[in-house]
Amino acid sequence: MRLWQKIFLTTLALMVLSTTLVSTLLLKTSRDALWQREYQRAVTQQQYLAGMLRAGVVSHRLQLGLVQMEEEDARQAAVQVLSQQATDSYLSGVVLLDSAGAALFDSMPSGLSPLPVSEEDGPNATVYELRRGLDDDEQWFLVCAMPITLESAAFRLGAAYDVTSLQRQLSAQAERTVLLCLGFSFAGAALLMVLVWFLLRPLGALSRSARRVAEGRYDERLDGSGSDELAGLAKDMNAMAQAVQDRVEQLERVAEDRKAFIGNLAHEMKTPLTSILGFADLLYLSKELDDADRVEYARVISEEAKRLRSLSGKLLELITLGSANIELAPAPLREVVDEVAVSLRPVMEQSGLTLVCTCPDAAVDMDRELFKSLLYNLLDNGRKASEKGGRLDLAAKAEDGTVTILVRDYGRGIPQEEIDKITLPFYMVDKSRARKAGGAGLGLALCREIVKVHRGTMEIQSVLGEGTLIRLTFPVSAAQEGGETHA
């Protein structure tokens, strides 16, 4: 069953139930009030009839000139008075019973027996009962009875009052109430149907939007205006669609990056392998080869092999860096910088460059070898971008609980539009120059991951023709000493 059907049927049932209950209570209250008024009228009429009967018997005794009549005379006098009493549209019949319950006079409608005498009613109680006529099922009578004393003799006076009009009025009122309830229920049902359709219409839009998102239209959005629950649900649906869209775009970017990564890896490995195989074939197949050519071919093979080794090492380090369980321990930054400077001294001298290091006695939580690899790669990139006779600066300072390391070269620089891309694997601004210098485009990508592992940040600033500045920021370790060192 659909939601709108459940809401419609439940609300309709509650509405019909409440309407019926209220109508029943109102009808019962009105019915009780009318019957109570009718009972009072009948009792009043009964008392008037009893007073008239007493007056008639007294009048008969006075006519006879008696002080006290015998019981038999009182009976005859009462019957004579009642026989002279005319009935009307309301008083339908009268009955007089003696103390033994025998009827002395009975003009009651056919089938209406007098009310029985009960000691529980009391000597002065008036009792009444609603009865249906036997000759006409549509006719109703209110039968009343009361005790009466005539000349010291006890009797019971009964009467039947026609209440058919009141009963018909109440029946018609009940029928009208039922019809009104049905009419109100049908009208309410129609109105309720329209309201349910109008109020639940946004749910249909939500359902259609969810289906479109499921079909791949992740840019689908709903109108979330308003402050009701459906507006909140629409906003949640939009947030969900946005999250799905962001996730899909992220996965697509990852897939594209992986595809480009694999393609670049295959290309980068193909170039040195081709050179190695080609020169190896020349060494193997050439029968007449002088020493100079042989040395040159061997040098090329050696250089390309070193390039492959560097490529595979950096690639392996980059792949395993994110999954490795790296433990960071406090290490003196000056000592690490000195080690990197010493290891790079031959390369810097060969390139004709000067490396200037300024470092305080600060301690940083690090993986020592990874941190050295970070500094080595940044300085090596600066070396490749610098001209012979240039200079590289590595400066560090500790302040406000952080250590900032600045690596600067004064070489060719990087175009502004390329800065955001140079940390991608295998990305090279000048591919021919980078390959000639032995690069593969993995250095800065590796540096970015190492900085992330050490909970630091890396910022790159560069100006074409003026050089590049790389700013590294790391939290200071608990172990820290003051001072500077120069290399």
VOMAR-704171 format. One record per atom (N, C-alpha, C): x, y, z. Coordinates in steps of 0.1 Angstrom, whole numbers, padded with zeros to 4 digits, always signed. Atoms other than C-alpha are relative to their C-alpha. Layout:
REM VOMAR-704171
XYZ...
//
This chain:
REM VOMAR-704171
+0008-0012+0000+0000+0000+0000+0009+0012+0000-0008-0012+0002+0013+0034-0010-0002+0009+0013+0000-0008-0012+0021+0060+0017-0012+0009+0000+0011-0009+0000-0006+0084+0006-0013-0007+0003+0012+0008-0003-0032+0056+0008-0001-0003+0015+0000+0002-0014-0021+0048+0043-0004+0012+0008+0004-0012-0007-0023+0084+0054-0015+0003-0002+0014-0003+0003-0056+0089+0036-0010-0009+0008+0009+0009-0007-0073+0058+0051+0001+0001+0015-0001-0002-0015-0059+0063+0086-0007+0013+0004+0007-0013-0004-0070+0100+0087-0015-0001-0002+0015+0002+0002-0104+0091+0072-0006-0008+0011+0006+0008-0011-0110+0064+0098-0001+0008+0013+0000-0008-0012-0100+0088+0126-0011+0011-0001+0009-0010+0002-0122+0115+0111-0015-0005+0002+0013+0006-0001-0152+0092+0107-0003-0004+0015+0002+0004-0014-0147+0078+0142-0003+0012+0009+0003-0012-0008-0145+0112+0158-0013+0006-0003+0013-0006+0003-0175+0125+0139-0011-0008+0005+0010+0009-0005-0195+0095+0148-0001+0001+0015+0000-0001-0015-0185+0098+0185-0006+0013+0004+0006-0013-0004-0193+0135+0187-0015+0000-0003+0014+0000+0004-0226+0130+0168-0008-0008+0010+0007+0009-0009-0236+0101+0191-0002+0007+0014+0001-0007-0013-0228+0121+0222-0010+0012+0000+0010-0011+0001-0248+0151+0210-0014-0005-0002+0014+0005+0001-0277+0130+0199-0005-0006+0013+0005+0006-0013-0278+0111+0232-0003+0011+0010+0003-0011-0009-0276+0144+0251-0014+0006-0003+0013-0005+0004-0305+0158+0231-0012-0009+0002+0010+0010-0002-0325+0126+0233-0004-0001+0015+0003+0001-0014-0321+0124+0271-0007+0012+0005+0007-0012-0004-0331+0160+0275-0015+0000-0004+0014+0001+0005-0363+0155+0254-0008-0010+0008+0007+0011-0008-0372+0123+0272-0003+0005+0014+0001-0005-0014-0366+0140+0306-0012+0010+0001+0011-0010+0000-0390+0168+0296-0013-0007-0002+0012+0008+0002-0415+0142+0284-0005-0007+0013+0003+0007-0012-0413+0123+0316-0006+0010+0010+0005-0010-0009-0419+0155+0337-0014+0003-0004+0013-0004+0005-0449+0163+0315-0010-0012+0004+0009+0011-0003-0464+0128+0320-0002-0001+0015+0002+0000-0015-0458+0129+0358-0010+0011+0004+0009-0011-0003-0475+0163+0359-0014-0004-0003+0013+0005+0005-0504+0149+0339-0006-0010+0009+0005+0011-0009-0506+0119+0362-0004+0005+0013+0004-0006-0013-0507+0140+0393-0013+0008-0001+0012-0007+0002-0534+0162+0378-0012-0010-0001+0010+0010+0001-0554+0130+0370-0004-0005+0014+0003+0006-0013-0550+0117+0405-0007+0011+0009+0007-0011-0007-0561+0151+0420-0014+0001-0004+0014+0000+0005-0592+0151+0398-0008-0012+0005+0007+0012-0005-0600+0116+0409-0004+0001+0014+0003-0002-0014-0598+0124+0445-0011+0010+0002+0011-0011-0001-0619+0156+0440-0014-0006-0004+0013+0006+0004-0646+0135+0422-0005-0009+0010+0005+0009-0011-0648+0109+0450-0005+0008+0012+0004-0009-0012-0650+0136+0477-0013+0006-0004+0012-0006+0005-0677+0153+0456-0012-0010+0001+0011+0010+0000-0697+0121+0453-0004-0003+0015+0003+0002-0014-0694+0115+0491-0008+0011+0006+0008-0012-0005-0707+0150+0498-0014+0000-0005+0013+0001+0006-0736+0145+0475-0009-0010+0008+0007+0010-0007-0746+0114+0494-0002+0004+0015+0001-0005-0014-0742+0133+0527+0007-0009+0010-0007+0009-0009-0718+0108+0542+0013+0007+0005-0013-0005-0005-0688+0115+0564+0011-0009-0005-0011+0009+0005-0669+0084+0553-0007-0011-0008+0006+0011+0008-0677+0060+0525+0007-0013+0002-0006+0013+0000-0671+0023+0525+0009-0002-0012-0009+0002+0011-0644+0009+0503-0007-0003-0013+0007+0003+0012-0669-0005+0479-0006+0012-0007+0005-0012+0005-0686+0028+0476+0010+0009-0007-0011-0008+0006-0653+0045+0470+0004-0005-0013-0004+0006+0013-0645+0020+0442-0010+0005-0011+0010-0003+0010-0678+0027+0425+0000+0015-0004-0001-0015+0002-0674+0065+0429+0012+0002-0009-0012-0003+0008-0638+0063+0414-0002-0005-0014+0003+0006+0013-0650+0041+0385-0009+0010-0008+0009-0009+0007-0678+0066+0378+0007+0012-0004-0008-0012+0004-0654+0096+0378+0009-0003-0012-0009+0003+0011-0629+0078+0355-0008-0003-0013+0008+0003+0012-0657+0067+0331-0004+0013-0007+0004-0013+0006-0666+0104+0327+0012+0007-0005-0013-0007+0005-0629+0113+0320+0002-0003-0015-0002+0001+0014-0625+0119+0283+0015-0001-0003-0014+0001+0005-0592+0109+0266+0002+0010-0011-0003-0009+0011-0574+0131+0242+0012-0006-0008-0011+0005+0009-0545+0128+0217+0013-0003+0009-0012+0003-0008-0520+0127+0246-0003-0011+0010+0005+0010-0009-0539+0108+0273-0007-0011-0007+0006+0010+0008-0547+0075+0256-0008-0010+0008+0008+0009-0008-0561+0055+0285+0004+0000+0014-0002-0001-0014-0565+0051+0322-0004-0014+0006+0003+0012-0007-0565+0021+0346+0001+0002+0015+0000-0001-0015-0574+0018+0383+0001-0014+0005-0002+0013-0006-0562-0011+0403-0002+0001+0015+0002+0000-0014-0572-0021+0438+0012-0005+0007-0012+0004-0007-0548-0032+0465+0004-0014-0004-0004+0013+0004-0549-0067+0452+0005-0001-0014-0005-0001+0014-0540-0056+0417-0010-0003-0010+0011+0003+0009-0574-0063+0402-0004+0013-0007+0003-0012+0007-0584-0038+0375-0015+0003+0002+0013-0005-0002-0615-0018+0385-0005+0008-0012+0003-0008+0012-0614+0004+0355+0012-0001-0010-0011+0001+0009-0594-0001+0323-0004+0005-0014+0003-0005+0013-0595+0021+0292+0014+0001-0008-0014+0000+0006-0558+0014+0282-0001-0005-0014+0000+0006+0014-0550+0008+0245+0003-0015+0000-0001+0014+0001-0551-0028+0234+0015-0005+0002-0013+0007-0002-0521-0049+0247+0008+0007+0010-0008-0007-0010-0509-0023+0272-0005-0004+0014+0004+0004-0013-0511-0040+0306+0005+0011+0010-0005-0009-0010-0508-0019+0337+0013-0003+0007-0013+0002-0006-0475-0015+0355-0002-0008+0013+0002+0007-0012-0471-0040+0383+0004+0008+0012-0003-0007-0013-0471-0028+0419+0012-0007+0007-0012+0005-0006-0438-0031+0436+0002+0007+0013-0002-0007-0013-0430-0024+0473+0013+0009-0001-0012-0008+0001-0396-0011+0462-0003+0014-0005+0003-0013+0005-0413+0018+0444-0003+0010+0011+0004-0009-0011-0425+0032+0477-0015+0004-0001+0015-0003-0001-0460+0043+0487-0004+0012-0009+0004-0012+0007-0458+0077+0469+0008+0002-0013-0008-0001+0012-0436+0069+0439-0008-0001-0013+0006+0001+0013-0446+0075+0403+0010-0007-0009-0009+0008+0009-0431+0049+0379-0005+0001-0014+0004-0001+0014-0431+0050+0341+0009-0009-0008-0007+0010+0009-0421+0028+0312-0004+0003-0014+0003-0003+0014-0419+0033+0274-0003-0013-0006+0004+0012+0006-0438+0007+0255-0005+0002-0014+0004-0001+0014-0446+0000+0218-0014-0006+0000+0014+0005+0001-0483-0004+0208+0000-0014-0008+0001+0013+0007-0493-0040+0198-0007+0001-0013+0008-0001+0012-0518-0029+0172+0007+0008-0011-0008-0008+0010-0494-0004+0155+0014+0001+0005-0014+0000-0004-0457-0010+0157+0006+0014+0000-0006-0014+0001-0451+0027+0149-0005+0009+0011+0005-0008-0010-0471+0038+0179+0007-0003+0013-0008+0002-0013-0453+0044+0213-0008+0007+0011+0007-0005-0011-0468+0050+0247+0010+0001+0012-0007-0001-0012-0453+0062+0280-0010-0004+0011+0009+0006-0010-0471+0041+0307+0005+0004+0014-0003-0005-0013-0472+0057+0342-0009-0006+0010+0008+0005-0012-0484+0044+0376+0004+0007+0012-0003-0006-0013-0487+0059+0410-0011-0005+0010+0009+0004-0010-0503+0049+0443-0010+0012+0004+0010-0010-0004-0535+0068+0454-0009-0006+0011+0009+0004-0011-0557+0067+0485-0013+0007-0001+0013-0006+0002-0594+0072+0482-0008-0005+0012+0008+0003-0011-0615+0073+0514+0006-0012+0008-0007+0010-0009-0589+0053+0534+0003-0013-0007-0002+0012+0008-0587+0027+0506+0012+0002-0009-0012-0002+0009-0554+0021+0487-0003-0005-0014+0001+0004+0014-0555+0020+0449+0013+0003-0007-0012-0004+0009-0530+0023+0420-0006+0005-0013+0005-0007+0012-0537+0047+0392+0010+0000-0011-0009+0001+0011-0522+0041+0358-0005+0007-0012+0005-0007+0012-0523+0060+0325+0010-0002-0011-0008+0001+0012-0509+0057+0290+0000+0013-0008-0001-0012+0007-0496+0088+0272+0007-0002-0013-0005+0002+0013-0490+0089+0235+0012+0008-0003-0013-0007+0003-0454+0098+0227+0005-0004-0014-0004+0004+0013-0454+0086+0191+0007+0011-0008-0006-0011+0008-0446+0120+0177+0014+0003+0005-0014-0002-0005-0416+0124+0200+0009-0011-0004-0009+0011+0005-0403+0090+0191+0003+0001-0015-0003-0002+0014-0407+0097+0154+0010+0012-0002-0009-0012+0001-0390+0131+0159+0015-0004+0004-0013+0004-0003-0361+0114+0176+0006-0010-0010-0004+0009+0011-0359+0087+0149+0005+0008-0012-0004-0009+0012-0359+0114+0122+0013+0007+0003-0012-0007-0003-0332+0132+0141+0012-0009-0001-0011+0010+0001-0311+0101+0143+0004-0003-0015-0003+0002+0014-0315+0095+0106+0007+0012-0006-0006-0012+0005-0306+0131+0098+0015+0001+0005-0014+0000-0005-0275+0128+0120+0009-0010-0007-0008+0010+0008-0264+0096+0102+0003+0005-0014-0002-0005+0014-0269+0112+0068+0010+0012+0000-0010-0011+0000-0250+0143+0079+0014-0005+0003-0013+0006-0002-0222+0121+0092+0006-0005-0012-0005+0005+0013-0220+0103+0059+0003+0010-0010-0003-0011+0009-0222+0135+0039+0013+0007+0004-0012-0006-0005-0196+0151+0061+0013-0009-0003-0011+0009+0002-0174+0120+0058+0004+0000-0014-0004+0000+0014-0176+0119+0020+0006+0013-0004-0006-0013+0004-0169+0156+0017+0014+0001+0006-0013+0000-0006-0141+0153+0042+0010-0009-0007-0009+0010+0007-0127+0123+0023+0005+0007-0013-0004-0006+0013-0127+0143-0010+0010+0011+0004-0009-0010-0003-0110+0173+0007+0013-0006+0005-0012+0006-0005-0086+0150+0025+0008-0006-0011-0007+0005+0012-0077+0134-0008+0008+0011-0007-0007-0011+0007-0068+0167-0023+0012+0005+0009-0011-0005-0009-0048+0178+0008+0011-0010+0001-0011+0010-0001-0029+0145+0010+0008+0001-0013-0007-0001+0013-0021+0148-0027+0009+0012-0001-0008-0013+0000-0009+0184-0023+0012-0001+0009-0011+0000-0010+0011+0178+0008+0011-0010-0003-0010+0011+0003+0028+0146-0005+0005+0001-0014-0005-0002+0013+0035+0160-0039+0015+0001+0000-0015-0001+0000+0071+0169-0029+0006-0014+0001-0006+0014-0001+0076+0132-0020+0002-0006-0014-0002+0005+0014+0070+0123-0057+0012+0006-0006-0012-0007+0006+0096+0149-0067+0013-0006+0006-0012+0006-0007+0120+0134-0041+0003-0014-0006-0001+0013+0006+0113+0099-0055+0006+0001-0014-0005-0001+0014+0119+0110-0091+0014+0004+0000-0014-0004-0001+0151+0128-0081+0009-0011+0004-0009+0012-0004+0164+0097-0063+0002-0009-0011-0001+0009+0012+0157+0076-0094+0010+0006-0010-0010-0006+0010+0176+0101-0116+0014-0001+0005-0013+0001-0006+0205+0101-0092+0005-0014-0001-0003+0014+0002+0204+0063-0093+0004-0003-0014-0003+0002+0015+0205+0065-0131+0013+0007-0004-0013-0006+0003+0238+0085-0129-0001+0015-0002+0001-0015+0002+0225+0121-0131+0003+0006+0014-0004-0004-0014+0244+0132-0100-0001+0015+0002+0002-0014-0002+0239+0169-0107-0015+0004+0003+0014-0002-0003+0202+0165-0099-0002+0007+0013+0002-0006-0013+0190+0189-0072-0015+0004+0002+0014-0003-0003+0157+0196-0055-0001+0014+0007+0003-0013-0007+0141+0228-0042-0002-0003+0015+0000+0002-0015+0149+0228-0005-0006+0012+0008+0006-0012-0007+0130+0261+0003-0011-0005+0010+0011+0003-0010+0107+0260+0033+0007-0005+0013-0005+0004-0013+0111+0248+0069-0007-0012+0005+0006+0012-0005+0090+0217+0071+0009-0012-0002-0008+0012+0001+0102+0181+0072+0004-0004-0014-0003+0003+0014+0100+0176+0034+0011+0009-0005-0011-0009+0004+0122+0207+0029+0013-0005+0005-0012+0006-0006+0147+0192+0053+0004-0013-0007-0003+0012+0007+0145+0159+0035+0006+0003-0014-0006-0004+0013+0151+0177+0001+0014+0005+0002-0013-0005-0002+0181+0194+0016+0010-0012+0002-0008+0012-0002+0194+0160+0028+0003-0007-0013-0002+0007+0013+0188+0145-0006+0010+0008-0009-0009-0008+0008+0207+0174-0022+0014-0002+0005-0013+0003-0006+0236+0169+0003+0005-0014-0004-0004+0013+0004+0236+0132-0005+0004+0000-0015-0004+0000+0015+0236+0138-0043+0013+0007-0002-0013-0007+0002+0264+0163-0039+0012-0008+0005-0011+0009-0005+0284+0138-0018+0003-0011-0010-0002+0011+0010+0278+0111-0044+0007+0006-0012-0007-0006+0012+0288+0135-0072+0014+0003+0003-0014-0003-0004+0319+0146-0053+0008-0013+0000-0007+0012+0000+0328+0110-0047+0003-0006-0013-0001+0006+0014+0322+0099-0083+0011+0008-0007-0010-0008+0006+0343+0129-0095+0014-0004+0005-0013+0003-0006+0370+0120-0071+0005-0014-0005-0004+0013+0005+0370+0083-0082+0004+0001-0015-0003-0002+0014+0370+0095-0118+0014+0006-0001-0013-0006+0000+0400+0117-0111+0011-0010+0004-0009+0011-0004+0417+0088-0093+0003-0009-0011-0002+0009+0011+0411+0066-0122+0008+0006-0011-0008-0007+0011+0424+0092-0147+0015+0001+0005-0013-0002-0004+0454+0098-0125+0008-0014+0000-0006+0013+0001+0461+0061-0123+0003-0004-0014-0002+0003+0014+0457+0057-0160+0012+0008-0005-0011-0008+0004+0481+0086-0166+0013-0005+0007-0011+0005-0007+0504+0072-0139+0006-0012-0007-0004+0013+0007+0506+0038-0156+0006+0003-0014-0005-0004+0013+0510+0054-0190+0014+0007+0001-0013-0007-0001+0538+0077-0179+0011-0009+0005-0010+0010-0005+0555+0049-0160+0005-0009-0011-0004+0008+0011+0555+0027-0191+0009+0008-0010-0008-0008+0009+0568+0056-0212+0014+0003+0006-0012-0004-0006+0595+0066-0187+0010-0013+0001-0008+0012-0001+0607+0030-0184+0004-0005-0014-0003+0004+0014+0606+0024-0222+0012+0007-0005-0011-0008+0006+0630+0052-0230+0014-0005+0004-0013+0005-0004+0660+0040-0209+0002-0015-0004-0001+0014+0004+0653+0004-0217+0003-0001-0015-0004+0000+0014+0654+0011-0254+0014+0004-0002-0014-0004+0001+0687+0029-0250+0009-0011+0004-0008+0010-0006+0701+0001-0229+0001-0012-0010+0000+0011+0010+0690-0026-0254+0007+0003-0013-0007-0004+0013+0702-0006-0284+0015+0000+0001-0015-0001-0002+0737+0001-0271+0005-0014+0003-0005+0013-0003+0740-0034-0257+0001-0009-0013-0001+0007+0013+0732-0048-0292+0012+0005-0008-0012-0005+0008+0758-0025-0307+0013-0006+0006-0012+0006-0006+0784-0038-0282+0001-0015-0004+0000+0014+0002+0773-0074-0289+0002-0003-0015+0000+0004+0014+0769-0073-0327+0012+0006-0008-0011-0007+0008+0796-0048-0338+0013-0008+0002-0013+0007+0000+0828-0067-0347+0012+0009+0000-0011-0010+0000+0849-0037-0353-0005+0013+0008+0004-0011-0009+0845-0012-0324+0012+0005+0007-0012-0005-0007+0872+0011-0311-0003+0002+0014+0001-0002-0014+0878+0018-0275-0009+0012+0004+0008-0012-0004+0862+0052-0275-0015-0002-0002+0014+0003+0002+0829+0040-0289-0005-0010+0011+0004+0010-0010+0829+0010-0265-0002+0007+0013+0001-0008-0012+0835+0034-0236-0013+0008+0000+0012-0008+0001+0807+0057-0248-0012-0008+0001+0012+0009-0001+0782+0029-0253-0002-0005+0014+0001+0005-0014+0790+0015-0218-0004+0011+0009+0005-0011-0009+0786+0050-0203-0015+0002-0001+0014-0002+0002+0752+0054-0219-0008-0011+0007+0008+0011-0006+0741+0020-0207+0000+0002+0015-0001-0002-0014+0754+0028-0172-0009+0011+0005+0009-0012-0004+0736+0062-0171-0015-0004-0001+0014+0004+0001+0703+0047-0183-0003-0010+0010+0003+0009-0011+0706+0019-0158-0002+0007+0013+0001-0008-0012+0712+0044-0130-0014+0007+0000+0013-0007+0001+0681+0063-0143-0011-0010+0004+0010+0010-0004+0661+0031-0141+0000-0003+0014-0001+0003-0015+0673+0024-0106-0006+0011+0008+0006-0012-0007+0664+0059-0095-0015+0000-0001+0015+0000+0002+0630+0057-0111-0007-0011+0008+0007+0011-0007+0622+0023-0096+0001+0002+0015-0001-0003-0014+0635+0034-0062-0010+0010+0005+0010-0010-0004+0614+0065-0061-0014-0005-0002+0013+0006+0002+0584+0047-0075-0004-0009+0011+0003+0009-0011+0586+0020-0049-0002+0008+0013+0001-0008-0012+0591+0046-0021-0013+0007+0000+0013-0007+0001+0561+0066-0034-0012-0009+0002+0012+0009-0001+0538+0035-0036-0001-0005+0015+0000+0006-0013+0548+0021-0002-0001+0011+0011+0000-0011-0010+0549+0055+0016-0014+0001+0007+0013-0002-0006+0511+0057+0021-0004-0012+0009+0004+0012-0008+0507+0021+0034+0009-0004+0011-0010+0004-0010+0538+0019+0055-0004+0006+0014+0002-0004-0014+0535+0021+0093+0013+0008+0005-0012-0008-0002+0560+0050+0098-0001+0005+0014-0001-0005-0013+0571+0058+0133+0009+0012+0000-0008-0013+0000+0583+0094+0139+0006+0001+0014-0007-0002-0013+0609+0101+0166+0008+0013-0001-0007-0013+0000+0626+0134+0177+0014-0002-0006-0013+0000+0006+0657+0141+0156+0005+0014-0001-0005-0014+0001+0680+0172+0156+0001+0004-0015+0001-0004+0014+0673+0191+0124+0014+0004-0006-0013-0004+0004+0708+0205+0122+0009-0012-0005-0008+0012+0003+0724+0171+0122-0005-0006-0013+0006+0006+0012+0700+0158+0094+0004+0009-0012-0003-0009+0011+0707+0189+0073+0015-0001-0004-0014+0001+0003+0745+0185+0077+0003-0013-0008-0002+0012+0008+0743+0149+0065-0004+0001-0014+0004-0002+0014+0723+0159+0034+0010+0009-0007-0010-0009+0007+0748+0187+0027+0013-0008-0004-0012+0008+0003+0777+0163+0029-0002-0010-0011+0002+0010+0010+0761+0137+0007-0002+0007-0014+0002-0007+0012+0753+0164-0019+0012+0008-0005-0012-0009+0004+0787+0181-0019+0007-0004-0013-0006+0003+0013+0802+0160-0048-0008+0004-0012+0009-0003+0012+0771+0165-0070+0000+0015-0002+0000-0015+0001+0771+0203-0062+0013+0005-0006-0013-0004+0006+0808+0206-0070+0001-0004-0015+0000+0005+0014+0803+0186-0103-0009+0010-0008+0009-0009+0007+0774+0210-0112+0005+0014+0001-0005-0014-0001+0794+0241-0102-0009+0009+0008+0010-0007-0009+0769+0251-0075+0005+0001+0014-0003-0002-0014+0772+0264-0040-0012-0002+0008+0011+0003-0009+0750+0251-0012+0002+0007+0013-0001-0007-0013+0744+0274+0018-0011-0005+0009+0010+0005-0009+0727+0259+0048+0000+0008+0013+0002-0007-0013+0714+0278+0079-0011-0007+0008+0010+0008-0007+0697+0257+0105+0002+0002+0015-0001-0001-0014+0689+0262+0142+0001-0014+0007+0000+0013-0007+0693+0235+0169-0015-0003+0004+0014+0004-0003+0656+0224+0167-0002-0014-0003+0003+0014+0002+0642+0190+0170-0014-0002-0006+0013+0003+0007+0615+0176+0147-0003-0015+0001+0004+0014+0000+0596+0144+0150+0000-0005-0015-0002+0004+0014+0606+0125+0118+0005-0014-0001-0007+0012+0004+0616+0094+0101+0012+0004-0007-0012-0006+0005+0652+0102+0095+0003-0002-0014-0004+0003+0014+0658+0085+0062-0010+0007-0010+0010-0006+0009+0625+0098+0047+0002+0015+0000-0002-0014-0001+0632+0133+0059+0013+0004-0008-0012-0003+0008+0667+0132+0043-0003-0001-0015+0004+0002+0014+0651+0119+0011-0008+0013-0004+0008-0013+0003+0627+0150+0012+0010+0011-0003-0010-0011+0002+0656+0175+0015+0009-0003-0012-0008+0003+0011+0677+0156-0010-0007+0002-0013+0007-0002+0013+0650+0156-0037-0003+0015-0003+0002-0014+0003+0642+0193-0032+0013+0007-0004-0013-0006+0004+0679+0203-0034+0004-0005-0014-0004+0005+0013+0684+0180-0064-0008+0006-0011+0008-0007+0010+0655+0196-0082+0005+0014-0002-0006-0013+0002+0670+0230-0075+0013+0000-0008-0012+0001+0008+0703+0218-0088-0002-0001-0015+0004+0002+0015+0687+0206-0121-0005+0013-0006+0006-0013+0006+0670+0240-0125+0010+0011+0000-0009-0012-0001+0701+0261-0118+0011-0001-0011-0011-0001+0009+0729+0272-0141+0013-0002+0007-0013+0002-0006+0765+0264-0135+0005+0013+0006-0005-0012-0007+0781+0288-0109-0011+0007+0008+0011-0006-0008+0747+0294-0092+0001-0004+0015+0000+0002-0014+0737+0290-0056-0014-0006+0004+0012+0005-0006+0712+0270-0035+0000+0003+0015+0001-0004-0014+0700+0281-0001-0010-0010+0007+0008+0008-0009+0686+0259+0027+0000+0006+0013+0000-0007-0013+0675+0279+0057-0012-0005+0008+0011+0005-0009+0654+0269+0087-0001+0010+0012+0002-0008-0012+0639+0288+0116-0011-0006+0008+0010+0005-0009+0619+0278+0147-0007+0011+0007+0008-0010-0007+0591+0300+0160-0014-0004+0002+0014+0003-0002+0556+0297+0175-0003-0015+0000+0003+0015-0001+0559+0259+0180+0001-0007-0014-0002+0006+0013+0568+0253+0143+0014+0002-0005-0013-0002+0007+0599+0248+0122-0003+0002-0014+0002-0003+0014+0600+0264+0088+0013-0002-0007-0012+0002+0008+0625+0252+0062-0003+0006-0014+0001-0007+0013+0631+0273+0031+0011-0006-0009-0009+0005+0010+0647+0257+0000-0001+0009-0012+0000-0010+0011+0656+0283-0027+0011-0002-0010-0010+0000+0011+0672+0282-0061-0002+0012-0008+0001-0012+0008+0679+0310-0085+0001-0004-0015-0001+0005+0014+0674+0291-0117-0011+0005-0009+0010-0003+0011+0648+0290-0145-0013+0004+0005+0013-0003-0005+0617+0291-0123-0011-0008-0007+0011+0008+0005+0583+0276-0130-0012+0010-0004+0012-0008+0003+0553+0292-0148-0011-0002+0010+0010+0000-0010+0525+0301-0125-0011-0011-0002+0010+0010+0003+0500+0279-0143+0004-0015+0002-0006+0013-0001+0523+0249-0138+0002-0004+0015-0004+0003-0014+0528+0252-0100-0009-0010+0006+0009+0009-0006+0497+0233-0090+0002-0015-0006-0001+0013+0007+0507+0204-0114+0013-0007+0003-0013+0006+0000+0543+0198-0106+0002-0010+0011-0001+0011-0010+0536+0176-0075-0007-0012-0005+0006+0013+0005+0517+0151-0097+0011-0009-0005-0010+0010+0005+0536+0119-0105+0003+0001-0015-0005+0000+0014+0556+0120-0138-0003+0014-0007+0003-0013+0006+0546+0157-0144+0014+0007-0001-0012-0008+0002+0575+0177-0159-0003+0012-0008+0003-0012+0008+0574+0213-0170+0008+0000-0013-0008+0001+0012+0603+0208-0195+0005-0014-0001-0003+0014+0000+0603+0171-0204+0014-0003-0005-0013+0003+0006+0634+0171-0226+0011+0004+0009-0011-0004-0009+0655+0191-0201+0000-0009+0012+0001+0008-0012+0642+0170-0172+0006-0014-0003-0005+0013+0003+0651+0137-0189+0015+0001-0002-0015-0002+0002+0685+0151-0199+0007+0001+0013-0006-0001-0013+0691+0159-0163-0002-0012+0009+0002+0012-0007+0681+0124-0153-0013+0000+0009+0013+0000-0008+0646+0133-0139-0011-0008-0006+0012+0008+0005+0614+0113-0141-0013+0006+0004+0012-0007-0005+0589+0137-0125-0006-0006+0012+0006+0007-0012+0585+0117-0093+0005+0007+0013-0006-0006-0012+0606+0139-0069-0009+0008+0008+0009-0008-0008+0581+0165-0059-0013-0008+0004+0011+0009-0004+0553+0139-0058+0004-0007+0013-0005+0007-0012+0574+0119-0033+0002+0010+0011-0002-0010-0010+0582+0151-0014-0014+0004+0007+0013-0003-0005+0545+0159-0011-0005-0010+0010+0004+0011-0008+0538+0125+0004+0008+0000+0013-0008+0000-0012+0567+0127+0028-0004+0011+0010+0004-0011-0009+0556+0161+0041-0014-0003+0006+0013+0004-0006+0520+0147+0046+0002-0010+0011-0003+0010-0010+0534+0118+0066+0005+0007+0013-0006-0007-0012+0553+0143+0089-0009+0011+0005+0010-0009-0005+0521+0163+0095+0004+0015-0003-0005-0013+0003+0536+0193+0077-0007+0005-0013+0005-0006+0012+0528+0216+0048+0011+0004-0009-0010-0003+0010+0546+0224+0016-0007+0011-0009+0004-0011+0008+0542+0257-0003+0011+0004-0011-0010-0003+0011+0558+0265-0037-0003+0013-0006+0001-0013+0006+0565+0300-0050+0011+0001-0010-0010+0000+0011+0583+0306-0083-0003+0012-0009+0001-0011+0010+0590+0334-0108+0009-0004-0011-0008+0003+0012+0602+0327-0143+0013+0008-0001-0013-0008+0002+0639+0336-0147+0006+0004+0013-0005-0005-0013+0643+0343-0110+0002-0012+0010-0002+0011-0009+0641+0309-0093-0013-0004+0007+0011+0006-0007+0619+0289-0070+0003-0001+0015-0001+0001-0015+0612+0290-0032-0010-0010+0005+0009+0010-0006+0598+0260-0014+0000+0001+0015+0001-0002-0014+0585+0265+0021-0006-0012+0007+0005+0012-0008+0581+0235+0045-0002+0004+0014+0004-0003-0014+0564+0238+0079-0003-0013+0007+0003+0012-0008+0565+0211+0106-0001+0005+0014+0001-0003-0015+0556+0211+0143+0013-0003+0007-0013+0002-0008+0585+0214+0167-0002-0011+0009+0000+0011-0010+0593+0183+0188+0002+0006+0014-0002-0004-0013+0594+0185+0225+0015+0003+0003-0015-0002-0002+0633+0182+0223+0004+0011-0009-0004-0011+0008+0647+0215+0211+0011+0008+0007-0012-0007-0005+0680+0234+0215+0002+0013-0009-0003-0012+0008+0691+0269+0203+0013-0001-0007-0013-0001+0007+0719+0278+0179-0002-0001-0015+0000+0001+0014+0727+0278+0142+0013-0006-0005-0011+0006+0006+0750+0260+0119+0001+0004-0015-0003-0005+0014+0766+0269+0085+0008-0011-0007-0007+0009+0008+0777+0245+0058+0004+0006-0014
//
